[in-house]
């Protein structure tokens, strides 16, 4: 008798999702971002100069976690590159860097420089070069390319907290030193007092334009969740009260859309694993408890004292 594969009983279970569940992950970029129309339009208004072959102003974007900053910046960047192909300046690039992982001056410059180096053997290595050589290489490559470069530094406050604001000064200096190309910087920060960390020279240049993203309220979060449900979940599976509860819980946590989306997705997954055909209110509270327990476990794990390993 053939032994049942460990996944067999799970693959036979009916799913509550349709197509891909990616739409219920925070990093998913939809075609429509509810309640961020004015921020999208403002950012497009600033960046449209790039389509004319001119340097846009530097921009600093503030807002708490989950207020749509990254989604809007990525969305506008995607649309900008689409517009480039239709009626824009052909030499236009939009480079997104997450400073939570790319958090040193070397790694930021390396990421930017390698974007313009096709030959693998000539790319800037992950480590090993003097920083001035990396800077010179990046400047030369971008200037030879000849166009408009927009650099997005997401969570830029974490980069500055760890490594100081020298890299911002270098990027602003890079723009001044090129003859054939221009460079603009978009910084995204969760900290409203982030500019207090900056040298006055950097602060004045980086904050040529400022955008502040307010928290979502419960009604706005409901609209966001409803849009995601339409994309990812079968009709009639998620009750309206489930969406309302997820939105209300997230609204209490400074209007965090990421939390609302995560809470809804986990609620659906719990219902699915139970074999339920609908997501109910109790599934939301089970999901909330799971998220909170996971957070407690993660914090506890980071405080564990590992034993010392001695060699004899």
N, C-alpha and C positions, 0 to 999 in steps of 0.2 A: 504494500500500500504506500502510495506516494505521500511523503510528509508535506503538510501544508506550509507554504512559504509564510514567513512571519508577517508579510505585508498583505497577504491575500484577503483576510477578513476586513482589513481597513480599506483596501482598494474597492471592495464590493459595496461599501457603505455609500449611500447617496450623499452627494455634496450639496451644500446650501449656496455655494458660489456658482456663478456662471462665467465661463472663460477663465480669466486670471484674477486672482485676489490681490494683485499688485496695487490696484486702486485704493486698497485699504491699508497701504503702508505710507507713512508720512513723506517719504522721498518721491512718491509718484507725482508726476507733473501732468495735471489734466489740461484739457483744452479750454477750460473755463474756471476762473478763480472767483467765486462769489464774494462780494463785499470788499474787493480790492481794486475795483475799476478805477477809482481816482488815483490810487498809487501807481497803477500800471500806466495810466495816461500821463502822469507827471514824469515818470521815469522815461517814457517814450519821448516826451517833449524835450527832455534834456539830451537824450542820446541820438535824436534824429540828425543832429549835425554831423555825426559820423557817416551817414549815408551820403553826405555832400562832400566827403573827403576832408572834413574839418574835425579838430580835436574837441570832444565834449568836455564839459566841466567835470572836475573830480566830485565825487558824491560820497557822503557818509550817511548810512541808513541805520536808524536806531529802532529798537522794539524788543519787548520781552520774547522769550522762547515761545514758538507756536503762533506768532502773529502774522505769518505769511511772508516774511522778508525774503527768505531764500527762494521760496516758490515764485514770488513775483520777479525777482532778479533773474532767475533761470528762465522763466516764461518770456520775459522781455528780451533776454539774450537770444532765445530760440527764434523769436519773431524778427529780431534785428537781422540775424543771419539769413532768414528766409527773404526778407526785404532786400538784402544785399544782392541776391541773385536776380531780382526783378528790376529794381531801379536804383540800386545803390552803388556805392564805391566798392569796386571788386576787392581791393586789398583792405579788407576789414576783418579783424579777428576779435573774438570775445572769449576770454580764457577765465574759467572758474577754478578757484583754488580754495580748498577747505583748510583753514589754518589750525583746525583741531589736530590734524595729522601732519600737515606741511607747516611746521612751526619754527623753522629757523631761517635766517636770511639766506643761507646757502641753498636750502631745499626750495625756497620760493623762487630764487633766481634760476635754479636748475630746471624747475618745472616750466618756467616761462621760456627759457632759452631753448630747451629741447623741443618745444612746440614748433620752432623755426629751423630745426636741423633734421633733415631727412636721413642722411647717412648715419647708420647706427654706429659706425666706428668713430664718428666725429662728435657724438653726443656728449654732453657734460656728464661725468660719472656721478654716482650717488654721493661720493665723498672723495677727498684726496686733493682737490685743487685749492690753491689760495683763493680767498674770496675776491680779491681784486681781479684775478684772472677770469673768474666766473662772470663778474660784472662786465668786464671788457668784452668777453665773448658774446654775452647777451646783447649788449649795445650794438656790436658790430653786426650780428645776425639780423636783428630787427631793423636796423637802419638800411642794410642791404636789401631787405624784403620790400621796404618802402610802402607804408600804409598806416592805417589807424589801428591801434591795439587798445582794447579795453580789458583791464585786469580786475577781476572780482576777487576780493579777499574776504571770504566768509569767516565769521568769528575772529575778526582781526584783533579784537581785544585780547584773545588768548595768545596770539603771536607776540603782541607788544608786551604783555605781562611776562612772558617767558624770555623774550630776546631783546626787548627794548624797541624803540621806534626807528633805529638806524635803517632798517630795510625800507620803511616808508620814505625816508629821506632819500635813499638811494634810487628808488623808483621815480620819485619826483625829479631827482637830479638827472636820471636817465632820459626823461622826456626833454629836458633842456639841452642835453648834449648831442641829440640826434639831428641830422639835417634832412633826411628823407622820410622819416616816420614820426608819428606823434603817439603819446601814450597817456591814457587816462586811468584813474584808479577809482573803483567802487569799493568802499569798506562797509562791511555789515557787522554790527555790534549788538550784543544783548545788554550791554552796560551803557546806561544813559550818561554816566560820568566818565566814559572812556577817554574823552578828549583831555581830561585832567592829566592823563599819563603822557601826553604828547608835548614835545618841544614846540614852542610858539611858531617856529618856522614851518613845521610839519602841519600843525593844527590849521594855520591860515590857508594853506594850499589844499589840504585834504577836504576841508569843509566848505568848498566853494558853493556846494549845494547840499542841503540837509533834507532828509525825509524821515518822518517819525511815524511808525506803524502803531496805531492804538490796539489794545486787546479786543478780541471778538467778544460780543455778548452772546447770551444763550440762543437767541433767535438766529443770529448769524451763523453760529455753529451748527444749528439744526439744518440750515440751508446747505452748508458745506457737506454734512454727513449725508443728506438726501441725494446730493449729486454723486457722491462716491457709491452709495448703495445702488443707484441706477446703473452704474457701470459694472459693478462687481458681484452683485447678489441677485438671486432669482426673485422674481416678482412675488410679493406677499409673504416673504420669509421674515422680514424685519418689521415689527409693528411700530406705529408712530410713537407710542409711549416709550419704546426702547431708545429711539433717536433722541427724544426729548430728555430722557434721563442722562444719557451720555453727554449731551450738550450742557445740561445743567451742572453736572459734576465738573466738567472741564471749565465752565464759566467761572466756577468758584476758585479755580486755580489760575487766576489772571488770564482767562480767555485763551487757553492753550489748545489750538486746533490739533496739534500733534497728539496730545493726550486724548482728545475726543475720538480721533480716528483710531488710535491704538485700542482704546477701550471698546469701541464698537467691533473692531476686528476680532479681538479676543473673545468677546461675548458670542459672536457668531461661531467661532471655532469650538467653544465649550458646548454650545447647543448641538453642533454637528457631531461632536464626539459622543454626546449622549444619545444620538439617534433621533433627536427632536426635529420636527419639521418646521418649527417656528422659533424665533428668538424672543424670549420673554424677559420681563423685568428682573427676575431672579438671576438670569444669566449675566446681566450687567453687573450685579453686585458680586457675583462669583468672580467675574473678570477684574473688578476693582480690587477685591481682596488678593487675587493672584498677583496683580501688578505691584501692590503694596508689599506683599510678602517677598517678591523677587527683589524689590529695592532694599528691603531690610537684609536679605541674604547677601546681596552684593556688598553692602556696607560692612556687614559682619566679616565677610571673607577678606576684605582688604585690610582689616585690622588683626588678622591672624598673625601670630608670631611663628615663623617657620623655624624648625630646629636647625642648629648649626651642624654642618657636615664637616667632620675633621678627618684629615688624612694622617695615617700613622707612618 
